[in-house]
Amino acid sequence: MGKIKNYSDEYGIPALIAQGIRQMRYKSRAANYLKENALTAEDIKQQKETDYKEQVLISIVVPVCNTPEVYLREMIESVLEQTYYNWELCIADGSDGDHGYVKNIIKGYMELDGRIKYTCLNSNRGIVGNTQAAIKLAEGDYIGLLDHDDALAPNALYECRRAINRGADVMYSDEVTVDQNLNKPRIIHFKPDFSPVNLLAQNYICHFLVFKSELYKKFGLRTGYEGAQDYDLVLRLTDNAARVVHIPKVLYYWRRHRTSAASGAEAKPYTVEAGRKAVQSFLDSIGCDGVVSAYNDMTLYQTDFYTDSEVAPVSKPNNFSVEAAFEKADFVYICEKQLAPVSEESIHQLLMYAQLENVAVVGGITLYRGRITGGAYRMDADEYLTPVYRGRLSGPGYMRRLLMAQNVTALANTGVIITKEVFTELKGFDERLRDKERIADFCMRAWQAGYDVVFDPFAKFMYKKRPKKERKISALFKSKWKDTVIRDDPYFSEDCVWYQS
């Protein structure tokens, strides 16, 4: 897989032109990916013939309202084409009198397949009310949410059924944004495995969302969050789920048109405030003291968490120095001597997240002459640790990932805060490793133990002089992690990294 060039003003190309070039390359990459990963006739045959010991009914819920005919037909037919057979399609219709064809089309499909259920509402109840009406028709063990103008990949329910076999009670997949034509992809969202920190900043889960019916009965859709009702739902479902599973396959086609949420917040400006309200409500409900605000009027959110915690500084990542520092404070700040925080706000940013429940380590981003030099690492089967954003100029990044705090597997030895409780539990650093490997190793052990490792790009650190080229990972580090890195990193897949570069 070739690397995408880092087009920027440095090459004499204005930002808008650079953005256009990136978008063209994204479209080309998305089209090639979908073609390369399309189901074969043998795949379809095998999936349809799969014998399941336990019967699990999945209810696909769709609120429709004045849906254009071509979109409506494509949505219904995408469900009819599923390779998993045990489903029902529950449709609640809030269309007005000028769109009577919607009812006629659905009735026509009902004659072809008895698994389609339908209710015609006497008025449009809005997205929440219409969805609730559709869910009332559902009798499935699991519920999947499908928008009236979108479509499912033919293996969507088959892959969900496999996730259910692994104990999932909430699951989501990767998705592709398309133009009006389903065969014209714009960009694929390769998502991380469940990332609670990311979720506070953005509803990255979005589609295709499937969850246990019993869980929905306790934490269902609520009025008052229209425009971000799915975000409000996801926050509460995932917080109460026994197991959230990410299916790393493109199972959902999210159509982008003038009035859809996929076209941006400007299409539905009320969604920005609704999303902010959803995050604030969630934090309040779990007793987390923070004030949520929208970032630059986007459906992207920042939380100013209250903190009065103290942090003790240390330059070297060794157990003697860190343990001595923990006698003064519950948090230790480690930063290389050639680095300096851009401002005190950077330390505050790290401390805000370090104090959160289940967080073990928090690190910031490092810069030299405007370019990113390090911060977040991903596990890589060839090199074992690879800097994710290195070489990029500052900007929003792929799916705006450089504008949000996020879960990662490992951090560089540059501007990090470690919590005393986890440091003690994990018995400190492995001092057999080099200094630059100790933080990464500690992060990966914390991640394995179920703790969150957080990368915050708003905590910025500047190199005073050009940083040295990183040495290759030691044989000892490789031997420790050889059995872990054979799989893709849970937060940055190979395809995701292609878009990041």
C-alpha positions in Angstrom: 0.0 0.0 0.0 1.5 3.3 -1.1 1.7 6.3 1.3 -0.3 9.4 0.7 1.8 12.5 0.1 1.7 15.2 2.7 0.4 18.0 0.5 0.6 21.4 2.2 1.4 25.0 1.8 5.1 24.0 2.3 4.9 22.6 -1.3 3.4 25.9 -2.6 -0.1 24.4 -2.8 -2.9 26.4 -1.2 -4.8 24.6 1.6 -8.0 24.3 -0.3 -6.3 22.7 -3.3 -4.4 20.4 -0.9 -7.7 19.4 0.6 -9.2 18.7 -2.8 -6.3 16.5 -3.7 -6.7 14.5 -0.4 -10.4 14.1 -1.0 -9.8 12.7 -4.6 -7.2 10.3 -3.2 -9.6 9.3 -0.4 -12.4 8.6 -3.0 -10.0 6.5 -5.1 -8.8 4.6 -2.0 -12.4 4.0 -0.8 -13.5 2.7 -4.2 -10.5 0.3 -4.5 -11.0 -0.9 -0.9 -14.7 -1.7 -1.5 -13.9 -3.5 -4.7 -11.1 -5.5 -3.2 -13.2 -6.5 -0.2 -16.5 -7.3 -2.1 -18.2 -10.6 -1.2 -17.6 -13.4 -3.8 -20.4 -15.7 -4.8 -18.7 -18.4 -2.7 -18.7 -16.0 0.3 -22.4 -15.4 -0.1 -23.2 -19.1 -0.5 -21.2 -20.0 2.6 -22.8 -17.3 4.7 -26.3 -18.2 3.7 -25.7 -21.9 4.4 -24.3 -21.3 7.9 -26.1 -23.4 10.5 -26.7 -21.7 13.8 -27.3 -23.8 17.0 -29.1 -20.9 18.6 -31.8 -18.8 16.9 -31.2 -15.1 17.3 -33.7 -12.7 15.7 -32.3 -9.2 14.7 -34.9 -6.4 14.3 -33.8 -3.8 11.8 -35.6 -0.6 12.8 -36.2 2.2 10.3 -38.2 5.5 10.7 -39.2 6.8 7.3 -40.6 10.2 6.4 -41.1 11.5 2.8 -38.2 9.3 1.7 -37.3 9.6 -2.0 -38.4 6.5 -3.9 -34.9 5.4 -5.1 -33.5 5.7 -1.6 -36.4 3.8 0.0 -36.1 1.0 -2.5 -32.3 0.7 -2.0 -32.7 0.7 1.8 -35.3 -2.1 1.8 -33.5 -4.2 -0.9 -30.3 -4.0 1.1 -32.1 -5.7 4.0 -33.7 -8.3 1.7 -30.2 -9.2 0.3 -28.8 -10.0 3.8 -26.9 -13.3 3.9 -28.2 -13.9 7.5 -31.8 -14.9 7.3 -33.3 -14.5 10.8 -34.2 -10.8 10.7 -37.3 -8.6 10.6 -37.6 -5.1 9.1 -39.7 -2.8 11.3 -40.8 0.4 9.5 -42.7 3.4 11.0 -43.9 5.8 8.4 -44.4 9.5 9.3 -44.7 10.7 5.7 -47.2 13.4 4.8 -50.1 13.2 2.4 -48.0 14.3 -0.6 -45.8 11.2 -0.2 -48.4 8.4 -0.3 -46.1 6.4 -2.6 -43.9 5.6 0.5 -46.7 3.4 1.9 -47.5 1.8 -1.4 -43.8 0.9 -2.0 -43.5 -0.7 1.5 -46.7 -2.6 1.1 -45.5 -4.0 -2.2 -42.3 -5.3 -0.5 -44.4 -6.7 2.3 -46.2 -8.9 -0.2 -42.8 -10.3 -1.3 -41.4 -10.9 2.2 -43.4 -11.6 5.4 -40.5 -10.4 7.6 -41.3 -6.8 6.9 -43.5 -5.0 9.5 -45.1 -1.6 8.9 -47.0 1.0 10.8 -48.4 4.2 9.2 -48.3 7.1 11.7 -51.1 9.7 11.7 -48.4 12.4 11.8 -44.7 12.9 11.7 -43.4 12.5 15.3 -39.9 13.5 14.5 -36.8 11.3 14.4 -37.1 10.1 18.0 -40.9 9.5 18.0 -40.8 7.8 14.6 -38.0 5.5 15.7 -39.7 4.7 19.0 -42.8 3.7 17.0 -40.7 1.4 14.8 -39.1 -0.2 17.8 -42.5 -1.0 19.2 -42.9 -3.4 16.3 -39.6 -5.2 17.1 -39.6 -8.6 18.6 -36.0 -9.4 18.1 -33.3 -10.3 20.6 -31.2 -7.5 19.1 -32.1 -4.2 17.5 -30.2 -2.5 14.6 -30.7 1.1 13.6 -30.9 1.9 9.9 -31.7 5.3 8.4 -34.4 5.6 5.8 -32.0 6.8 3.1 -29.0 4.6 3.8 -28.2 0.9 3.1 -26.5 -2.1 4.6 -23.8 -4.3 3.1 -25.1 -7.8 2.4 -23.0 -9.3 5.2 -24.0 -6.8 7.8 -26.3 -9.0 9.9 -24.0 -12.1 9.3 -21.1 -10.2 10.9 -23.3 -9.0 13.7 -24.4 -12.6 14.4 -20.7 -13.6 14.6 -20.1 -10.8 17.1 -23.1 -12.0 19.1 -21.5 -15.4 19.3 -18.5 -13.6 20.9 -20.7 -12.2 23.6 -21.4 -8.7 22.2 -24.4 -6.9 23.6 -23.5 -3.7 21.7 -21.7 -3.7 18.4 -20.8 -1.3 15.6 -19.0 -1.5 12.3 -16.9 0.6 9.9 -18.9 2.7 7.5 -18.5 4.4 4.1 -20.0 7.8 3.2 -21.4 7.9 -0.3 -22.8 10.4 -2.6 -26.4 10.0 -3.9 -25.2 6.9 -5.8 -24.2 4.0 -3.5 -21.4 3.1 -5.9 -19.6 6.4 -5.5 -17.9 6.3 -2.1 -16.4 9.5 -0.6 -14.5 8.2 2.4 -14.4 5.2 4.6 -14.4 5.6 8.4 -12.1 2.9 9.7 -13.0 3.1 13.4 -11.1 2.1 16.5 -12.2 -0.6 18.9 -14.3 0.7 21.7 -12.7 3.9 22.8 -14.6 5.7 25.7 -12.3 8.7 25.6 -13.0 9.3 21.8 -16.7 8.9 22.4 -16.7 11.9 24.8 -15.5 14.0 21.9 -17.4 12.6 19.0 -20.0 10.0 18.1 -17.4 8.0 16.2 -19.5 4.8 16.6 -22.5 6.1 14.6 -23.4 3.3 12.2 -24.0 0.3 12.0 -25.3 0.2 15.6 -26.8 -3.0 16.9 -27.7 -3.7 20.6 -29.5 -6.1 22.8 -33.2 -5.4 23.2 -33.0 -5.9 26.9 -30.4 -3.2 27.2 -32.5 -0.8 25.1 -35.5 -1.3 27.5 -33.4 0.2 30.2 -31.5 2.9 28.3 -33.6 3.7 25.2 -34.0 6.8 23.0 -35.0 10.0 24.8 -36.8 13.1 23.6 -35.0 16.4 24.0 -31.8 15.3 22.1 -33.2 15.4 18.6 -30.3 15.7 16.1 -28.0 13.8 18.5 -30.5 11.2 19.8 -28.2 8.4 18.6 -25.2 10.0 20.4 -27.2 10.2 23.6 -28.2 6.5 23.2 -24.7 5.3 22.4 -23.1 7.0 25.4 -25.6 5.3 27.8 -25.7 1.9 26.1 -21.9 1.5 25.9 -21.5 2.6 29.5 -23.8 -0.1 30.7 -22.9 -2.9 28.2 -21.1 -6.0 29.3 -19.2 -6.1 26.0 -18.9 -3.6 23.2 -17.6 -5.1 20.0 -16.2 -3.2 17.0 -16.6 -5.1 13.7 -13.7 -3.9 11.5 -15.6 -4.2 8.2 -17.6 -1.8 6.1 -21.2 -2.8 6.8 -23.0 0.5 6.4 -23.5 3.0 3.5 -24.2 6.4 4.8 -25.6 8.6 2.2 -24.5 12.2 1.9 -26.9 14.7 0.4 -28.0 18.3 1.0 -30.1 17.7 4.2 -28.3 14.6 5.6 -26.2 14.7 8.8 -23.4 13.1 6.7 -23.0 16.3 4.8 -21.9 18.2 7.9 -23.3 20.1 10.8 -24.3 23.0 8.6 -27.0 20.8 7.1 -28.6 20.4 10.5 -27.1 23.1 12.8 -29.2 22.1 15.8 -27.2 18.9 16.0 -24.2 20.7 17.5 -26.1 21.8 20.6 -27.9 18.5 20.9 -24.6 16.6 20.9 -23.1 19.0 23.5 -26.2 18.5 25.7 -25.9 14.7 25.3 -22.3 14.6 26.5 -23.0 17.0 29.3 -25.9 14.9 30.5 -23.9 11.7 30.3 -21.0 13.2 32.4 -23.5 14.5 34.9 -25.2 11.1 35.2 -21.9 9.4 36.1 -20.8 12.1 38.5 -18.0 13.4 36.4 -17.4 17.1 37.0 -16.8 18.8 33.7 -18.2 21.5 31.4 -18.7 20.5 27.8 -18.4 22.9 24.8 -18.6 22.4 21.0 -15.3 22.9 19.2 -15.6 25.6 16.5 -19.4 25.0 16.0 -18.7 21.4 14.9 -20.2 18.2 16.3 -16.9 17.7 18.1 -16.7 18.3 21.8 -14.2 19.3 24.4 -14.7 18.9 28.2 -13.0 21.0 30.8 -12.8 18.6 33.6 -12.4 20.1 37.1 -9.1 19.2 38.8 -7.2 20.4 41.8 -4.7 17.5 41.8 -1.0 18.1 42.2 1.6 16.6 39.9 5.3 16.0 40.6 7.8 16.4 37.7 10.5 13.8 36.8 12.9 13.9 33.8 13.9 10.3 33.6 11.6 7.2 33.4 13.2 5.1 36.2 11.5 3.5 39.2 13.7 5.2 41.8 12.9 8.8 40.6 9.2 8.1 40.0 8.6 6.3 43.3 10.2 9.3 45.1 8.0 11.7 43.2 4.9 9.7 44.1 5.6 10.5 47.8 4.8 14.1 46.9 1.8 13.6 44.6 -0.5 11.0 43.1 0.5 11.9 39.6 4.0 12.1 38.1 4.8 14.2 35.0 7.7 12.9 32.8 9.2 15.0 30.1 12.5 14.9 28.2 14.9 17.7 28.9 15.0 18.9 25.2 11.2 19.3 25.3 9.1 22.1 26.8 5.3 22.4 27.1 3.9 25.1 24.8 2.1 26.5 27.9 1.0 25.5 31.3 -2.3 24.6 29.7 -0.6 21.5 28.2 0.1 20.1 31.7 -3.5 21.0 32.7 -4.8 19.1 29.7 -2.9 16.0 30.7 -3.9 16.2 34.3 -7.6 16.5 33.5 -7.6 13.1 31.8 -5.1 11.5 34.2 -7.5 11.9 37.1 -10.4 10.2 35.3 -11.5 6.8 36.4 -9.7 3.9 34.7 -7.0 6.1 33.1 -3.4 5.0 33.6 -1.3 7.2 31.4 -1.9 10.4 29.4 0.5 11.9 26.8 0.6 14.9 24.5 1.8 15.7 21.0 5.4 16.7 20.2 6.3 19.3 17.5 9.3 20.6 15.8 9.1 23.6 13.4 5.3 23.0 13.0 5.5 19.3 12.2 4.4 16.5 14.4 7.3 14.4 15.7 5.6 12.0 18.0 3.0 11.3 20.6 0.9 8.3 19.9 2.2 4.9 18.8 0.5 2.0 17.2 1.4 -1.7 17.4 2.9 -2.9 14.1 3.7 -6.5 13.1 6.9 -5.4 11.4 8.4 -2.7 13.6 6.3 -3.4 16.7 5.9 0.4 17.5 5.1 3.0 14.8 4.5 6.7 15.4 1.0 7.4 14.0 1.0 11.1 13.1 4.7 11.7 12.6 5.6 14.1 9.8 2.1 15.7 9.5 1.6 19.4 9.7 -1.0 20.5 12.3 -4.6 20.2 11.1 -7.8 18.2 11.9 -6.4 14.9 10.6 -8.4 11.9 9.4 -11.9 12.0 10.8 -10.8 14.9 12.9 -8.7 12.7 15.1 -6.1 15.4 15.8 -8.9 17.5 17.4 -9.8 15.1 20.1 -8.3 13.2 23.1 -8.4 9.5 22.2 -7.6 6.0 23.4 -4.3 4.6 22.1 -2.1 1.6 22.8 1.1 3.3 23.6 2.7 6.7 24.1 6.2 8.1 23.4 8.5 9.1 26.2 7.6 12.7 25.7 5.3 14.7 28.0 3.3 12.1 29.9 1.5 11.9 33.2 1.3 8.5 35.0 -1.0 7.7 37.9 0.3 6.3 41.1 -2.3 3.6 41.6 -1.6 1.9 38.3 2.2 2.4 38.5 2.1 0.6 41.8 -0.2 -2.2 40.6 2.0 -2.9 37.5 5.2 -2.7 39.6 6.6 0.2 37.7 8.9 0.3 34.6 10.8 -2.6 33.2 14.2 -1.1 33.6 15.8 -3.7 31.4 14.4 -1.7 28.5 15.8 1.5 27.1 14.4 4.8 28.4 12.4 5.4 25.3 10.8 2.0 25.5 9.9 2.0 29.1 6.9 4.3 28.8 5.6 2.4 25.7 6.0 -0.9 27.5 4.2 0.5 30.6 1.4 1.8 28.4 0.9 -1.6 26.7 0.9 -3.4 30.0 -1.7 -1.0 31.4 -3.8 -1.4 28.2 -3.5 -5.2 28.6 -4.7 -4.8 32.2 -7.8 -3.0 31.0 -6.8 0.6 31.7 -7.2 3.5 29.3 -4.1 5.0 27.7 -4.9 8.5 26.5 -3.3 10.7 23.8 -4.4 14.3 23.9 -3.2 16.4 20.9 -4.3 19.6 22.7 -1.4 19.0 25.2 1.5 20.3 23.0 5.2 20.1 23.6 7.9 21.7 21.5 11.4 20.4 20.8 14.1 23.0 21.4 16.3 21.5 18.7 15.8 18.8 16.1 15.0 15.5 17.8 17.3 12.6 17.3 16.2 9.9 14.9 14.6 7.1 16.9 16.6 3.8 17.2 15.0 0.5 16.2 13.1 -1.4 18.9 15.4 -3.6 21.0 15.3 -7.3 20.8 14.1 -7.5 24.4 11.1 -5.3 23.6 10.3 -7.4 20.6 10.5 -10.6 22.5 8.1 -9.2 25.2 5.5 -8.2 22.7 5.8 -10.6 19.8 2.6 -12.5 20.7 0.6 -9.3 21.0 1.5 -7.4 17.8 0.5 -10.1 15.3 -2.9 -8.4 15.1 -3.7 -4.9 14.0 -3.6 -2.2 16.6 -7.0 -1.9 18.2 -7.1 1.8 17.7 -5.3 2.3 14.4 -5.8 -0.3 11.7 -3.5 -0.5 8.7 -6.1 1.2 6.6 -6.7 3.9 9.1 -3.0 4.7 9.2 -3.0 5.1 5.4 -5.6 7.9 5.8 -3.7 9.3 8.7 -0.4 9.7 6.8 
